[in-house]
């Protein structure tokens, strides 16, 4: 279970950022959701401090369902 991806989100004034982190290799995806519905997808490589960084930046856990709905353009 420790190798399952974890998901985080943060809502800013006019956009939302969702992050998927794969703990096995510290890779993942960042989604930026713009007010007009445009979604930017970036493949990421993180370092060991990613969880601390997300906490400092006030990201909170989100569900895999929410992340994947945005990823597929269904949200």
VMD Tcl script that builds the backbone (N, CA, C; Angstrom):
set m [mol new atoms 225]
animate dup $m
set s [atomselect $m all]
$s set {name element resname resid chain x y z} {
  {N N UNK 1 A 0.805 -1.201 0.000}
  {CA C UNK 1 A 0.000 0.000 0.000}
  {C C UNK 1 A 0.848 1.265 0.000}
  {N N UNK 2 A 2.100 1.161 0.477}
  {CA C UNK 2 A 2.953 2.344 0.544}
  {C C UNK 2 A 3.367 2.847 -0.827}
  {N N UNK 3 A 3.195 2.025 -1.860}
  {CA C UNK 3 A 3.592 2.443 -3.200}
  {C C UNK 3 A 2.441 3.034 -4.002}
  {N N UNK 4 A 1.279 3.187 -3.382}
  {CA C UNK 4 A 0.156 3.801 -4.084}
  {C C UNK 4 A 0.378 5.303 -4.197}
  {N N UNK 5 A 0.002 5.887 -5.333}
  {CA C UNK 5 A 0.142 7.346 -5.484}
  {C C UNK 5 A -0.679 8.095 -4.441}
  {N N UNK 6 A -0.204 9.281 -4.103}
  {CA C UNK 6 A -0.953 10.175 -3.224}
  {C C UNK 6 A -1.284 11.441 -4.001}
  {N N UNK 7 A -2.380 12.077 -3.625}
  {CA C UNK 7 A -2.925 13.199 -4.378}
  {C C UNK 7 A -3.135 14.395 -3.462}
  {N N UNK 8 A -2.859 15.572 -4.009}
  {CA C UNK 8 A -2.963 16.808 -3.237}
  {C C UNK 8 A -3.585 17.888 -4.104}
  {N N UNK 9 A -4.164 18.908 -3.446}
  {CA C UNK 9 A -4.726 20.037 -4.194}
  {C C UNK 9 A -4.592 21.307 -3.382}
  {N N UNK 10 A -4.626 22.404 -4.111}
  {CA C UNK 10 A -4.692 23.726 -3.488}
  {C C UNK 10 A -5.451 24.638 -4.433}
  {N N UNK 11 A -6.363 25.408 -3.863}
  {CA C UNK 11 A -7.130 26.364 -4.645}
  {C C UNK 11 A -6.584 27.755 -4.377}
  {N N UNK 12 A -6.214 28.431 -5.448}
  {CA C UNK 12 A -5.740 29.806 -5.373}
  {C C UNK 12 A -6.906 30.718 -5.744}
  {N N UNK 13 A -6.674 32.015 -5.832}
  {CA C UNK 13 A -7.757 32.956 -6.118}
  {C C UNK 13 A -8.512 32.613 -7.395}
  {N N UNK 14 A -7.785 32.332 -8.469}
  {CA C UNK 14 A -8.467 32.116 -9.741}
  {C C UNK 14 A -8.051 30.836 -10.458}
  {N N UNK 15 A -7.356 29.947 -9.787}
  {CA C UNK 15 A -7.018 28.661 -10.397}
  {C C UNK 15 A -6.785 27.620 -9.318}
  {N N UNK 16 A -6.730 26.359 -9.747}
  {CA C UNK 16 A -6.558 25.239 -8.829}
  {C C UNK 16 A -5.375 24.406 -9.309}
  {N N UNK 17 A -4.589 23.879 -8.369}
  {CA C UNK 17 A -3.463 23.006 -8.693}
  {C C UNK 17 A -3.690 21.665 -8.010}
  {N N UNK 18 A -3.589 20.595 -8.791}
  {CA C UNK 18 A -3.671 19.243 -8.259}
  {C C UNK 18 A -2.365 18.530 -8.567}
  {N N UNK 19 A -1.903 17.714 -7.631}
  {CA C UNK 19 A -0.614 17.036 -7.773}
  {C C UNK 19 A -0.785 15.563 -7.432}
  {N N UNK 20 A -0.210 14.710 -8.277}
  {CA C UNK 20 A -0.139 13.271 -8.024}
  {C C UNK 20 A 1.319 12.932 -7.780}
  {N N UNK 21 A 1.614 12.212 -6.676}
  {CA C UNK 21 A 2.980 11.815 -6.352}
  {C C UNK 21 A 3.040 10.293 -6.263}
  {N N UNK 22 A 3.917 9.687 -7.070}
  {CA C UNK 22 A 4.182 8.256 -6.987}
  {C C UNK 22 A 5.350 8.056 -6.027}
  {N N UNK 23 A 5.102 7.497 -4.831}
  {CA C UNK 23 A 6.168 7.399 -3.830}
  {C C UNK 23 A 7.289 6.434 -4.204}
  {N N UNK 24 A 7.027 5.478 -5.077}
  {CA C UNK 24 A 8.046 4.487 -5.437}
  {C C UNK 24 A 9.239 5.123 -6.132}
  {N N UNK 25 A 8.974 6.091 -7.029}
  {CA C UNK 25 A 10.071 6.709 -7.781}
  {C C UNK 25 A 10.047 8.238 -7.743}
  {N N UNK 26 A 9.158 8.797 -6.924}
  {CA C UNK 26 A 9.032 10.254 -6.760}
  {C C UNK 26 A 8.796 10.980 -8.084}
  {N N UNK 27 A 7.965 10.379 -8.927}
  {CA C UNK 27 A 7.514 11.045 -10.140}
  {C C UNK 27 A 6.037 11.377 -9.956}
  {N N UNK 28 A 5.495 12.132 -10.887}
  {CA C UNK 28 A 4.080 12.442 -10.782}
  {C C UNK 28 A 3.618 13.395 -11.851}
  {N N UNK 29 A 2.447 13.948 -11.611}
  {CA C UNK 29 A 1.804 14.857 -12.558}
  {C C UNK 29 A 1.261 16.052 -11.788}
  {N N UNK 30 A 1.434 17.235 -12.369}
  {CA C UNK 30 A 0.829 18.448 -11.832}
  {C C UNK 30 A -0.206 18.932 -12.833}
  {N N UNK 31 A -1.402 19.211 -12.354}
  {CA C UNK 31 A -2.460 19.784 -13.179}
  {C C UNK 31 A -2.760 21.185 -12.679}
  {N N UNK 32 A -2.795 22.140 -13.596}
  {CA C UNK 32 A -3.219 23.499 -13.267}
  {C C UNK 32 A -4.539 23.729 -13.987}
  {N N UNK 33 A -5.581 24.003 -13.212}
  {CA C UNK 33 A -6.919 24.209 -13.750}
  {C C UNK 33 A -7.194 25.707 -13.770}
  {N N UNK 34 A -7.320 26.274 -14.970}
  {CA C UNK 34 A -7.549 27.710 -15.136}
  {C C UNK 34 A -9.044 28.031 -15.081}
  {N N UNK 35 A -9.392 29.283 -14.786}
  {CA C UNK 35 A -10.808 29.675 -14.682}
  {C C UNK 35 A -11.606 29.406 -15.958}
  {N N UNK 36 A -10.950 29.467 -17.110}
  {CA C UNK 36 A -11.651 29.232 -18.372}
  {C C UNK 36 A -11.795 27.744 -18.691}
  {N N UNK 37 A -11.337 26.878 -17.769}
  {CA C UNK 37 A -11.449 25.439 -17.966}
  {C C UNK 37 A -10.229 24.792 -18.585}
  {N N UNK 38 A -9.291 25.610 -19.050}
  {CA C UNK 38 A -8.069 25.062 -19.632}
  {C C UNK 38 A -7.292 24.312 -18.553}
  {N N UNK 39 A -6.727 23.156 -18.927}
  {CA C UNK 39 A -5.954 22.342 -17.996}
  {C C UNK 39 A -4.540 22.181 -18.532}
  {N N UNK 40 A -3.568 22.600 -17.728}
  {CA C UNK 40 A -2.157 22.383 -18.051}
  {C C UNK 40 A -1.694 21.135 -17.321}
  {N N UNK 41 A -1.069 20.217 -18.050}
  {CA C UNK 41 A -0.566 18.975 -17.456}
  {C C UNK 41 A 0.950 18.951 -17.598}
  {N N UNK 42 A 1.653 18.739 -16.479}
  {CA C UNK 42 A 3.110 18.692 -16.483}
  {C C UNK 42 A 3.566 17.420 -15.778}
  {N N UNK 43 A 4.412 16.631 -16.449}
  {CA C UNK 43 A 5.026 15.467 -15.822}
  {C C UNK 43 A 6.170 15.952 -14.952}
  {N N UNK 44 A 6.217 15.454 -13.721}
  {CA C UNK 44 A 7.159 15.982 -12.740}
  {C C UNK 44 A 8.080 14.888 -12.204}
  {N N UNK 45 A 9.273 15.317 -11.768}
  {CA C UNK 45 A 10.177 14.489 -10.978}
  {C C UNK 45 A 10.441 15.247 -9.689}
  {N N UNK 46 A 10.115 14.621 -8.560}
  {CA C UNK 46 A 10.214 15.272 -7.260}
  {C C UNK 46 A 11.454 14.800 -6.511}
  {N N UNK 47 A 11.783 15.511 -5.431}
  {CA C UNK 47 A 12.846 15.043 -4.539}
  {C C UNK 47 A 12.213 14.511 -3.258}
  {N N UNK 48 A 13.043 14.043 -2.351}
  {CA C UNK 48 A 12.559 13.416 -1.122}
  {C C UNK 48 A 11.773 14.376 -0.232}
  {N N UNK 49 A 11.889 15.656 -0.460}
  {CA C UNK 49 A 11.220 16.653 0.378}
  {C C UNK 49 A 9.861 17.084 -0.163}
  {N N UNK 50 A 9.345 16.398 -1.174}
  {CA C UNK 50 A 8.107 16.828 -1.811}
  {C C UNK 50 A 6.949 16.923 -0.817}
  {N N UNK 51 A 6.840 15.969 0.094}
  {CA C UNK 51 A 5.715 15.993 1.037}
  {C C UNK 51 A 5.813 17.184 1.985}
  {N N UNK 52 A 7.020 17.489 2.429}
  {CA C UNK 52 A 7.222 18.681 3.268}
  {C C UNK 52 A 6.917 19.947 2.480}
  {N N UNK 53 A 7.366 19.997 1.225}
  {CA C UNK 53 A 7.114 21.164 0.377}
  {C C UNK 53 A 5.616 21.389 0.176}
  {N N UNK 54 A 4.885 20.314 -0.088}
  {CA C UNK 54 A 3.441 20.439 -0.286}
  {C C UNK 54 A 2.751 20.936 0.986}
  {N N UNK 55 A 3.204 20.457 2.131}
  {CA C UNK 55 A 2.616 20.904 3.400}
  {C C UNK 55 A 2.893 22.384 3.649}
  {N N UNK 56 A 4.134 22.816 3.421}
  {CA C UNK 56 A 4.503 24.222 3.605}
  {C C UNK 56 A 3.696 25.110 2.662}
  {N N UNK 57 A 3.460 24.626 1.444}
  {CA C UNK 57 A 2.703 25.392 0.453}
  {C C UNK 57 A 1.190 25.260 0.630}
  {N N UNK 58 A 0.775 24.649 1.734}
  {CA C UNK 58 A -0.633 24.545 2.122}
  {C C UNK 58 A -1.483 23.708 1.171}
  {N N UNK 59 A -0.880 22.689 0.559}
  {CA C UNK 59 A -1.658 21.725 -0.210}
  {C C UNK 59 A -2.335 20.789 0.779}
  {N N UNK 60 A -3.503 20.305 0.406}
  {CA C UNK 60 A -4.213 19.361 1.247}
  {C C UNK 60 A -4.495 18.095 0.443}
  {N N UNK 61 A -4.682 16.978 1.106}
  {CA C UNK 61 A -4.960 15.734 0.385}
  {C C UNK 61 A -6.243 15.850 -0.431}
  {N N UNK 62 A -6.275 15.180 -1.565}
  {CA C UNK 62 A -7.505 15.085 -2.348}
  {C C UNK 62 A -7.664 13.640 -2.807}
  {N N UNK 63 A -8.796 13.341 -3.359}
  {CA C UNK 63 A -9.088 11.963 -3.747}
  {C C UNK 63 A -8.525 11.659 -5.136}
  {N N UNK 64 A -8.176 10.405 -5.377}
  {CA C UNK 64 A -7.757 9.998 -6.720}
  {C C UNK 64 A -8.857 10.272 -7.748}
  {N N UNK 65 A -10.109 10.127 -7.337}
  {CA C UNK 65 A -11.223 10.365 -8.252}
  {C C UNK 65 A -11.228 11.811 -8.742}
  {N N UNK 66 A -11.093 12.760 -7.827}
  {CA C UNK 66 A -11.079 14.174 -8.225}
  {C C UNK 66 A -9.938 14.446 -9.198}
  {N N UNK 67 A -8.733 13.977 -8.869}
  {CA C UNK 67 A -7.575 14.198 -9.732}
  {C C UNK 67 A -7.827 13.617 -11.123}
  {N N UNK 68 A -8.286 12.373 -11.176}
  {CA C UNK 68 A -8.457 11.701 -12.463}
  {C C UNK 68 A -9.602 12.269 -13.283}
  {N N UNK 69 A -10.612 12.821 -12.635}
  {CA C UNK 69 A -11.678 13.478 -13.395}
  {C C UNK 69 A -11.140 14.716 -14.111}
  {N N UNK 70 A -10.301 15.498 -13.428}
  {CA C UNK 70 A -9.674 16.645 -14.090}
  {C C UNK 70 A -8.711 16.179 -15.174}
  {N N UNK 71 A -7.942 15.138 -14.894}
  {CA C UNK 71 A -6.976 14.622 -15.862}
  {C C UNK 71 A -7.664 14.206 -17.160}
  {N N UNK 72 A -8.840 13.604 -17.047}
  {CA C UNK 72 A -9.587 13.132 -18.221}
  {C C UNK 72 A -10.520 14.195 -18.793}
  {N N UNK 73 A -10.544 15.386 -18.164}
  {CA C UNK 73 A -11.392 16.462 -18.661}
  {C C UNK 73 A -12.861 16.285 -18.340}
  {N N UNK 74 A -13.171 15.536 -17.298}
  {CA C UNK 74 A -14.564 15.265 -16.941}
  {C C UNK 74 A -15.087 16.145 -15.821}
  {N N UNK 75 A -14.218 16.925 -15.200}
  {CA C UNK 75 A -14.653 17.768 -14.079}
  {C C UNK 75 A -14.790 19.206 -14.522}
}
mol reanalyze $m
mol bondsrecalc $m
mol representation Tube
mol addrep $m
